[in-house]
Amino acid sequence: MQGRSKDPGRIMINFETTQVKEEFERIKALGVVVIKAPYEMGGGWIATLADPDGNYFQLITQWASNRRL
């Protein structure tokens, strides 16, 4: 495979972190393409970015139902 992704949202890798906003800012400073800045959803945070080939990936907090108490 080579070249830019023709369907960047088809498969999306999620990276879990407790620091979505901080990691978003760190990665954004490296020059990646921002698809969607951090936003809250269902009690967690999500941010969507694109890798150099245009594939989307997300930074997410662990969903509430999976969080350890």
PDB file of N, CA, C and O in Angstrom:
ATOM      1  N   MET A   1       0.841  -1.171   0.000  1.00  0.00           N
ATOM      2  CA  MET A   1       0.000   0.000   0.000  1.00  0.00           C
ATOM      3  C   MET A   1       0.887   1.234   0.000  1.00  0.00           C
ATOM      4  O   MET A   1       1.969   1.259   0.586  1.00  0.00           O
ATOM      5  N   GLN A   2       0.399   2.223  -0.660  1.00  0.00           N
ATOM      6  CA  GLN A   2       1.144   3.471  -0.669  1.00  0.00           C
ATOM      7  C   GLN A   2       0.215   4.629  -0.990  1.00  0.00           C
ATOM      8  O   GLN A   2      -0.886   4.439  -1.505  1.00  0.00           O
ATOM      9  N   GLY A   3       0.670   5.811  -0.683  1.00  0.00           N
ATOM     10  CA  GLY A   3      -0.108   7.002  -0.978  1.00  0.00           C
ATOM     11  C   GLY A   3      -1.135   7.326   0.076  1.00  0.00           C
ATOM     12  O   GLY A   3      -1.265   6.640   1.090  1.00  0.00           O
ATOM     13  N   ARG A   4      -1.860   8.391  -0.193  1.00  0.00           N
ATOM     14  CA  ARG A   4      -2.867   8.878   0.749  1.00  0.00           C
ATOM     15  C   ARG A   4      -4.069   7.948   0.808  1.00  0.00           C
ATOM     16  O   ARG A   4      -4.427   7.306  -0.180  1.00  0.00           O
ATOM     17  N   SER A   5      -4.673   7.889   1.959  1.00  0.00           N
ATOM     18  CA  SER A   5      -5.867   7.079   2.163  1.00  0.00           C
ATOM     19  C   SER A   5      -7.041   7.649   1.376  1.00  0.00           C
ATOM     20  O   SER A   5      -7.292   8.854   1.405  1.00  0.00           O
ATOM     21  N   LYS A   6      -7.762   6.767   0.667  1.00  0.00           N
ATOM     22  CA  LYS A   6      -8.939   7.200  -0.092  1.00  0.00           C
ATOM     23  C   LYS A   6     -10.173   7.294   0.791  1.00  0.00           C
ATOM     24  O   LYS A   6     -11.121   8.007   0.461  1.00  0.00           O
ATOM     25  N   ASP A   7     -10.169   6.583   1.908  1.00  0.00           N
ATOM     26  CA  ASP A   7     -11.294   6.590   2.844  1.00  0.00           C
ATOM     27  C   ASP A   7     -10.733   6.647   4.265  1.00  0.00           C
ATOM     28  O   ASP A   7     -10.684   5.620   4.941  1.00  0.00           O
ATOM     29  N   PRO A   8     -10.304   7.840   4.737  1.00  0.00           N
ATOM     30  CA  PRO A   8      -9.570   7.953   5.994  1.00  0.00           C
ATOM     31  C   PRO A   8     -10.339   7.558   7.249  1.00  0.00           C
ATOM     32  O   PRO A   8      -9.725   7.263   8.274  1.00  0.00           O
ATOM     33  N   GLY A   9     -11.659   7.545   7.193  1.00  0.00           N
ATOM     34  CA  GLY A   9     -12.429   7.195   8.377  1.00  0.00           C
ATOM     35  C   GLY A   9     -12.867   5.744   8.418  1.00  0.00           C
ATOM     36  O   GLY A   9     -13.567   5.334   9.344  1.00  0.00           O
ATOM     37  N   ARG A  10     -12.462   4.959   7.421  1.00  0.00           N
ATOM     38  CA  ARG A  10     -12.921   3.572   7.339  1.00  0.00           C
ATOM     39  C   ARG A  10     -12.485   2.752   8.547  1.00  0.00           C
ATOM     40  O   ARG A  10     -13.294   2.056   9.161  1.00  0.00           O
ATOM     41  N   ILE A  11     -11.231   2.837   8.874  1.00  0.00           N
ATOM     42  CA  ILE A  11     -10.699   2.181  10.075  1.00  0.00           C
ATOM     43  C   ILE A  11     -10.026   3.262  10.899  1.00  0.00           C
ATOM     44  O   ILE A  11      -9.153   3.979  10.411  1.00  0.00           O
ATOM     45  N   MET A  12     -10.437   3.369  12.138  1.00  0.00           N
ATOM     46  CA  MET A  12      -9.895   4.425  12.982  1.00  0.00           C
ATOM     47  C   MET A  12      -9.282   3.805  14.237  1.00  0.00           C
ATOM     48  O   MET A  12      -9.946   3.071  14.969  1.00  0.00           O
ATOM     49  N   ILE A  13      -8.022   4.106  14.472  1.00  0.00           N
ATOM     50  CA  ILE A  13      -7.320   3.629  15.657  1.00  0.00           C
ATOM     51  C   ILE A  13      -7.613   4.589  16.808  1.00  0.00           C
ATOM     52  O   ILE A  13      -7.548   5.807  16.639  1.00  0.00           O
ATOM     53  N   ASN A  14      -7.934   4.039  17.972  1.00  0.00           N
ATOM     54  CA  ASN A  14      -8.167   4.842  19.169  1.00  0.00           C
ATOM     55  C   ASN A  14      -7.014   4.645  20.146  1.00  0.00           C
ATOM     56  O   ASN A  14      -6.625   3.517  20.449  1.00  0.00           O
ATOM     57  N   PHE A  15      -6.483   5.741  20.627  1.00  0.00           N
ATOM     58  CA  PHE A  15      -5.449   5.709  21.655  1.00  0.00           C
ATOM     59  C   PHE A  15      -6.058   6.260  22.939  1.00  0.00           C
ATOM     60  O   PHE A  15      -6.441   7.428  23.002  1.00  0.00           O
ATOM     61  N   GLU A  16      -6.145   5.411  23.963  1.00  0.00           N
ATOM     62  CA  GLU A  16      -6.717   5.838  25.236  1.00  0.00           C
ATOM     63  C   GLU A  16      -5.688   6.589  26.060  1.00  0.00           C
ATOM     64  O   GLU A  16      -4.525   6.196  26.156  1.00  0.00           O
ATOM     65  N   THR A  17      -6.148   7.679  26.651  1.00  0.00           N
ATOM     66  CA  THR A  17      -5.296   8.479  27.535  1.00  0.00           C
ATOM     67  C   THR A  17      -6.185   9.242  28.512  1.00  0.00           C
ATOM     68  O   THR A  17      -7.321   9.587  28.188  1.00  0.00           O
ATOM     69  N   THR A  18      -5.681   9.492  29.666  1.00  0.00           N
ATOM     70  CA  THR A  18      -6.415  10.315  30.631  1.00  0.00           C
ATOM     71  C   THR A  18      -6.196  11.797  30.356  1.00  0.00           C
ATOM     72  O   THR A  18      -6.824  12.645  30.989  1.00  0.00           O
ATOM     73  N   GLN A  19      -5.300  12.117  29.408  1.00  0.00           N
ATOM     74  CA  GLN A  19      -4.939  13.503  29.117  1.00  0.00           C
ATOM     75  C   GLN A  19      -5.179  13.833  27.638  1.00  0.00           C
ATOM     76  O   GLN A  19      -4.248  14.195  26.919  1.00  0.00           O
ATOM     77  N   VAL A  20      -6.413  13.708  27.200  1.00  0.00           N
ATOM     78  CA  VAL A  20      -6.736  13.948  25.794  1.00  0.00           C
ATOM     79  C   VAL A  20      -6.334  15.356  25.361  1.00  0.00           C
ATOM     80  O   VAL A  20      -5.681  15.521  24.330  1.00  0.00           O
ATOM     81  N   LYS A  21      -6.714  16.365  26.131  1.00  0.00           N
ATOM     82  CA  LYS A  21      -6.422  17.747  25.735  1.00  0.00           C
ATOM     83  C   LYS A  21      -4.914  18.011  25.658  1.00  0.00           C
ATOM     84  O   LYS A  21      -4.438  18.649  24.718  1.00  0.00           O
ATOM     85  N   GLU A  22      -4.172  17.520  26.645  1.00  0.00           N
ATOM     86  CA  GLU A  22      -2.730  17.742  26.677  1.00  0.00           C
ATOM     87  C   GLU A  22      -2.034  17.009  25.520  1.00  0.00           C
ATOM     88  O   GLU A  22      -1.166  17.573  24.855  1.00  0.00           O
ATOM     89  N   GLU A  23      -2.417  15.764  25.292  1.00  0.00           N
ATOM     90  CA  GLU A  23      -1.824  14.989  24.199  1.00  0.00           C
ATOM     91  C   GLU A  23      -2.206  15.571  22.843  1.00  0.00           C
ATOM     92  O   GLU A  23      -1.397  15.574  21.914  1.00  0.00           O
ATOM     93  N   PHE A  24      -3.438  16.063  22.728  1.00  0.00           N
ATOM     94  CA  PHE A  24      -3.870  16.717  21.492  1.00  0.00           C
ATOM     95  C   PHE A  24      -2.957  17.901  21.175  1.00  0.00           C
ATOM     96  O   PHE A  24      -2.493  18.041  20.043  1.00  0.00           O
ATOM     97  N   GLU A  25      -2.699  18.745  22.162  1.00  0.00           N
ATOM     98  CA  GLU A  25      -1.846  19.917  21.958  1.00  0.00           C
ATOM     99  C   GLU A  25      -0.414  19.507  21.606  1.00  0.00           C
ATOM    100  O   GLU A  25       0.223  20.127  20.755  1.00  0.00           O
ATOM    101  N   ARG A  26       0.083  18.462  22.266  1.00  0.00           N
ATOM    102  CA  ARG A  26       1.443  17.984  22.001  1.00  0.00           C
ATOM    103  C   ARG A  26       1.564  17.466  20.566  1.00  0.00           C
ATOM    104  O   ARG A  26       2.513  17.800  19.856  1.00  0.00           O
ATOM    105  N   ILE A  27       0.607  16.658  20.151  1.00  0.00           N
ATOM    106  CA  ILE A  27       0.651  16.073  18.807  1.00  0.00           C
ATOM    107  C   ILE A  27       0.371  17.137  17.747  1.00  0.00           C
ATOM    108  O   ILE A  27       0.997  17.129  16.687  1.00  0.00           O
ATOM    109  N   LYS A  28      -0.546  18.038  18.015  1.00  0.00           N
ATOM    110  CA  LYS A  28      -0.856  19.126  17.071  1.00  0.00           C
ATOM    111  C   LYS A  28       0.394  19.966  16.803  1.00  0.00           C
ATOM    112  O   LYS A  28       0.622  20.400  15.674  1.00  0.00           O
ATOM    113  N   ALA A  29       1.197  20.192  17.836  1.00  0.00           N
ATOM    114  CA  ALA A  29       2.423  20.983  17.687  1.00  0.00           C
ATOM    115  C   ALA A  29       3.436  20.314  16.759  1.00  0.00           C
ATOM    116  O   ALA A  29       4.341  20.976  16.251  1.00  0.00           O
ATOM    117  N   LEU A  30       3.291  19.013  16.536  1.00  0.00           N
ATOM    118  CA  LEU A  30       4.178  18.288  15.626  1.00  0.00           C
ATOM    119  C   LEU A  30       3.773  18.488  14.166  1.00  0.00           C
ATOM    120  O   LEU A  30       4.483  18.061  13.256  1.00  0.00           O
ATOM    121  N   GLY A  31       2.627  19.141  13.949  1.00  0.00           N
ATOM    122  CA  GLY A  31       2.205  19.466  12.591  1.00  0.00           C
ATOM    123  C   GLY A  31       1.193  18.521  11.973  1.00  0.00           C
ATOM    124  O   GLY A  31       0.985  18.566  10.761  1.00  0.00           O
ATOM    125  N   VAL A  32       0.553  17.662  12.766  1.00  0.00           N
ATOM    126  CA  VAL A  32      -0.455  16.768  12.197  1.00  0.00           C
ATOM    127  C   VAL A  32      -1.703  17.558  11.805  1.00  0.00           C
ATOM    128  O   VAL A  32      -1.897  18.691  12.246  1.00  0.00           O
ATOM    129  N   VAL A  33      -2.529  16.957  10.988  1.00  0.00           N
ATOM    130  CA  VAL A  33      -3.783  17.576  10.562  1.00  0.00           C
ATOM    131  C   VAL A  33      -4.839  17.320  11.629  1.00  0.00           C
ATOM    132  O   VAL A  33      -5.068  16.176  12.023  1.00  0.00           O
ATOM    133  N   VAL A  34      -5.476  18.377  12.089  1.00  0.00           N
ATOM    134  CA  VAL A  34      -6.551  18.259  13.072  1.00  0.00           C
ATOM    135  C   VAL A  34      -7.867  18.067  12.319  1.00  0.00           C
ATOM    136  O   VAL A  34      -8.242  18.887  11.481  1.00  0.00           O
ATOM    137  N   ILE A  35      -8.553  16.984  12.627  1.00  0.00           N
ATOM    138  CA  ILE A  35      -9.868  16.727  12.041  1.00  0.00           C
ATOM    139  C   ILE A  35     -10.952  17.289  12.947  1.00  0.00           C
ATOM    140  O   ILE A  35     -11.885  17.941  12.478  1.00  0.00           O
ATOM    141  N   LYS A  36     -10.828  17.034  14.251  1.00  0.00           N
ATOM    142  CA  LYS A  36     -11.784  17.553  15.236  1.00  0.00           C
ATOM    143  C   LYS A  36     -11.047  17.767  16.549  1.00  0.00           C
ATOM    144  O   LYS A  36     -10.454  16.840  17.100  1.00  0.00           O
ATOM    145  N   ALA A  37     -11.093  18.998  17.043  1.00  0.00           N
ATOM    146  CA  ALA A  37     -10.467  19.331  18.326  1.00  0.00           C
ATOM    147  C   ALA A  37     -11.178  18.582  19.453  1.00  0.00           C
ATOM    148  O   ALA A  37     -12.296  18.106  19.259  1.00  0.00           O
ATOM    149  N   PRO A  38     -10.553  18.469  20.620  1.00  0.00           N
ATOM    150  CA  PRO A  38     -11.168  17.724  21.721  1.00  0.00           C
ATOM    151  C   PRO A  38     -12.583  18.214  22.042  1.00  0.00           C
ATOM    152  O   PRO A  38     -12.853  19.413  22.114  1.00  0.00           O
ATOM    153  N   TYR A  39     -13.464  17.244  22.230  1.00  0.00           N
ATOM    154  CA  TYR A  39     -14.850  17.531  22.611  1.00  0.00           C
ATOM    155  C   TYR A  39     -15.325  16.455  23.572  1.00  0.00           C
ATOM    156  O   TYR A  39     -14.818  15.333  23.573  1.00  0.00           O
ATOM    157  N   GLU A  40     -16.301  16.814  24.385  1.00  0.00           N
ATOM    158  CA  GLU A  40     -16.829  15.890  25.385  1.00  0.00           C
ATOM    159  C   GLU A  40     -17.980  15.087  24.794  1.00  0.00           C
ATOM    160  O   GLU A  40     -18.818  15.617  24.064  1.00  0.00           O
ATOM    161  N   MET A  41     -18.005  13.799  25.124  1.00  0.00           N
ATOM    162  CA  MET A  41     -19.089  12.929  24.668  1.00  0.00           C
ATOM    163  C   MET A  41     -19.284  11.822  25.694  1.00  0.00           C
ATOM    164  O   MET A  41     -18.358  11.062  25.979  1.00  0.00           O
ATOM    165  N   GLY A  42     -20.459  11.735  26.235  1.00  0.00           N
ATOM    166  CA  GLY A  42     -20.776  10.662  27.173  1.00  0.00           C
ATOM    167  C   GLY A  42     -19.896  10.622  28.405  1.00  0.00           C
ATOM    168  O   GLY A  42     -19.631   9.545  28.940  1.00  0.00           O
ATOM    169  N   GLY A  43     -19.439  11.776  28.864  1.00  0.00           N
ATOM    170  CA  GLY A  43     -18.603  11.821  30.049  1.00  0.00           C
ATOM    171  C   GLY A  43     -17.123  11.630  29.779  1.00  0.00           C
ATOM    172  O   GLY A  43     -16.316  11.648  30.709  1.00  0.00           O
ATOM    173  N   GLY A  44     -16.753  11.445  28.512  1.00  0.00           N
ATOM    174  CA  GLY A  44     -15.345  11.288  28.144  1.00  0.00           C
ATOM    175  C   GLY A  44     -14.959  12.328  27.105  1.00  0.00           C
ATOM    176  O   GLY A  44     -15.794  13.115  26.660  1.00  0.00           O
ATOM    177  N   TRP A  45     -13.684  12.326  26.721  1.00  0.00           N
ATOM    178  CA  TRP A  45     -13.171  13.280  25.742  1.00  0.00           C
ATOM    179  C   TRP A  45     -12.644  12.549  24.524  1.00  0.00           C
ATOM    180  O   TRP A  45     -12.090  11.455  24.637  1.00  0.00           O
ATOM    181  N   ILE A  46     -12.820  13.162  23.347  1.00  0.00           N
ATOM    182  CA  ILE A  46     -12.370  12.598  22.077  1.00  0.00           C
ATOM    183  C   ILE A  46     -11.743  13.712  21.245  1.00  0.00           C
ATOM    184  O   ILE A  46     -12.230  14.842  21.249  1.00  0.00           O
ATOM    185  N   ALA A  47     -10.675  13.396  20.541  1.00  0.00           N
ATOM    186  CA  ALA A  47     -10.069  14.298  19.553  1.00  0.00           C
ATOM    187  C   ALA A  47      -9.693  13.440  18.347  1.00  0.00           C
ATOM    188  O   ALA A  47      -9.225  12.313  18.513  1.00  0.00           O
ATOM    189  N   THR A  48      -9.893  13.959  17.143  1.00  0.00           N
ATOM    190  CA  THR A  48      -9.591  13.205  15.927  1.00  0.00           C
ATOM    191  C   THR A  48      -8.534  13.941  15.114  1.00  0.00           C
ATOM    192  O   THR A  48      -8.654  15.138  14.857  1.00  0.00           O
ATOM    193  N   LEU A  49      -7.505  13.213  14.715  1.00  0.00           N
ATOM    194  CA  LEU A  49      -6.402  13.768  13.937  1.00  0.00           C
ATOM    195  C   LEU A  49      -6.113  12.842  12.752  1.00  0.00           C
ATOM    196  O   LEU A  49      -6.706  11.768  12.644  1.00  0.00           O
ATOM    197  N   ALA A  50      -5.210  13.253  11.873  1.00  0.00           N
ATOM    198  CA  ALA A  50      -4.834  12.422  10.727  1.00  0.00           C
ATOM    199  C   ALA A  50      -3.328  12.213  10.712  1.00  0.00           C
ATOM    200  O   ALA A  50      -2.560  13.129  11.004  1.00  0.00           O
ATOM    201  N   ASP A  51      -2.912  10.990  10.366  1.00  0.00           N
ATOM    202  CA  ASP A  51      -1.485  10.700  10.245  1.00  0.00           C
ATOM    203  C   ASP A  51      -0.962  11.231   8.903  1.00  0.00           C
ATOM    204  O   ASP A  51      -1.749  11.754   8.114  1.00  0.00           O
ATOM    205  N   PRO A  52       0.325  11.113   8.627  1.00  0.00           N
ATOM    206  CA  PRO A  52       0.870  11.676   7.382  1.00  0.00           C
ATOM    207  C   PRO A  52       0.244  11.121   6.099  1.00  0.00           C
ATOM    208  O   PRO A  52       0.279  11.790   5.066  1.00  0.00           O
ATOM    209  N   ASP A  53      -0.332   9.907   6.145  1.00  0.00           N
ATOM    210  CA  ASP A  53      -0.988   9.331   4.971  1.00  0.00           C
ATOM    211  C   ASP A  53      -2.467   9.681   4.903  1.00  0.00           C
ATOM    212  O   ASP A  53      -3.163   9.262   3.977  1.00  0.00           O
ATOM    213  N   GLY A  54      -2.953  10.446   5.876  1.00  0.00           N
ATOM    214  CA  GLY A  54      -4.343  10.869   5.869  1.00  0.00           C
ATOM    215  C   GLY A  54      -5.289   9.948   6.613  1.00  0.00           C
ATOM    216  O   GLY A  54      -6.497  10.184   6.615  1.00  0.00           O
ATOM    217  N   ASN A  55      -4.770   8.896   7.250  1.00  0.00           N
ATOM    218  CA  ASN A  55      -5.615   8.004   8.043  1.00  0.00           C
ATOM    219  C   ASN A  55      -5.983   8.683   9.351  1.00  0.00           C
ATOM    220  O   ASN A  55      -5.141   9.326   9.978  1.00  0.00           O
ATOM    221  N   TYR A  56      -7.222   8.546   9.760  1.00  0.00           N
ATOM    222  CA  TYR A  56      -7.664   9.160  11.001  1.00  0.00           C
ATOM    223  C   TYR A  56      -7.274   8.310  12.203  1.00  0.00           C
ATOM    224  O   TYR A  56      -7.229   7.082  12.127  1.00  0.00           O
ATOM    225  N   PHE A  57      -6.992   8.987  13.313  1.00  0.00           N
ATOM    226  CA  PHE A  57      -6.834   8.310  14.594  1.00  0.00           C
ATOM    227  C   PHE A  57      -7.414   9.217  15.662  1.00  0.00           C
ATOM    228  O   PHE A  57      -7.512  10.431  15.482  1.00  0.00           O
ATOM    229  N   GLN A  58      -7.798   8.608  16.782  1.00  0.00           N
ATOM    230  CA  GLN A  58      -8.432   9.378  17.848  1.00  0.00           C
ATOM    231  C   GLN A  58      -7.702   9.206  19.166  1.00  0.00           C
ATOM    232  O   GLN A  58      -7.144   8.152  19.470  1.00  0.00           O
ATOM    233  N   LEU A  59      -7.729  10.276  19.932  1.00  0.00           N
ATOM    234  CA  LEU A  59      -7.324  10.244  21.334  1.00  0.00           C
ATOM    235  C   LEU A  59      -8.626  10.197  22.111  1.00  0.00           C
ATOM    236  O   LEU A  59      -9.506  11.030  21.895  1.00  0.00           O
ATOM    237  N   ILE A  60      -8.761   9.239  23.007  1.00  0.00           N
ATOM    238  CA  ILE A  60     -10.013   9.111  23.753  1.00  0.00           C
ATOM    239  C   ILE A  60      -9.727   8.806  25.220  1.00  0.00           C
ATOM    240  O   ILE A  60      -8.713   8.197  25.559  1.00  0.00           O
ATOM    241  N   THR A  61     -10.644   9.242  26.079  1.00  0.00           N
ATOM    242  CA  THR A  61     -10.596   8.787  27.461  1.00  0.00           C
ATOM    243  C   THR A  61     -11.365   7.475  27.513  1.00  0.00           C
ATOM    244  O   THR A  61     -12.197   7.193  26.650  1.00  0.00           O
ATOM    245  N   GLN A  62     -11.082   6.694  28.512  1.00  0.00           N
ATOM    246  CA  GLN A  62     -11.759   5.421  28.663  1.00  0.00           C
ATOM    247  C   GLN A  62     -13.237   5.681  28.946  1.00  0.00           C
ATOM    248  O   GLN A  62     -13.567   6.551  29.752  1.00  0.00           O
ATOM    249  N   TRP A  63     -14.130   4.936  28.291  1.00  0.00           N
ATOM    250  CA  TRP A  63     -15.566   5.113  28.506  1.00  0.00           C
ATOM    251  C   TRP A  63     -15.934   4.833  29.947  1.00  0.00           C
ATOM    252  O   TRP A  63     -15.336   3.967  30.585  1.00  0.00           O
ATOM    253  N   ALA A  64     -16.898   5.546  30.459  1.00  0.00           N
ATOM    254  CA  ALA A  64     -17.321   5.446  31.870  1.00  0.00           C
ATOM    255  C   ALA A  64     -17.642   4.002  32.254  1.00  0.00           C
ATOM    256  O   ALA A  64     -17.308   3.575  33.359  1.00  0.00           O
ATOM    257  N   SER A  65     -18.277   3.250  31.374  1.00  0.00           N
ATOM    258  CA  SER A  65     -18.663   1.887  31.712  1.00  0.00           C
ATOM    259  C   SER A  65     -17.441   0.956  31.854  1.00  0.00           C
ATOM    260  O   SER A  65     -17.546  -0.117  32.447  1.00  0.00           O
ATOM    261  N   ASN A  66     -16.304   1.366  31.316  1.00  0.00           N
ATOM    262  CA  ASN A  66     -15.080   0.559  31.412  1.00  0.00           C
ATOM    263  C   ASN A  66     -14.110   1.074  32.459  1.00  0.00           C
ATOM    264  O   ASN A  66     -13.094   0.432  32.726  1.00  0.00           O
ATOM    265  N   ARG A  67     -14.399   2.212  33.051  1.00  0.00           N
ATOM    266  CA  ARG A  67     -13.482   2.794  34.034  1.00  0.00           C
ATOM    267  C   ARG A  67     -13.495   1.998  35.324  1.00  0.00           C
ATOM    268  O   ARG A  67     -14.537   1.518  35.771  1.00  0.00           O
ATOM    269  N   ARG A  68     -12.324   1.870  35.906  1.00  0.00           N
ATOM    270  CA  ARG A  68     -12.235   1.205  37.203  1.00  0.00           C
ATOM    271  C   ARG A  68     -12.565   2.203  38.291  1.00  0.00           C
ATOM    272  O   ARG A  68     -12.147   3.360  38.228  1.00  0.00           O
ATOM    273  N   LEU A  69     -13.297   1.772  39.267  1.00  0.00           N
ATOM    274  CA  LEU A  69     -13.670   2.647  40.375  1.00  0.00           C
ATOM    275  C   LEU A  69     -12.625   2.618  41.463  1.00  0.00           C
ATOM    276  O   LEU A  69     -12.772   3.298  42.479  1.00  0.00           O
TER     277      LEU A  69
END
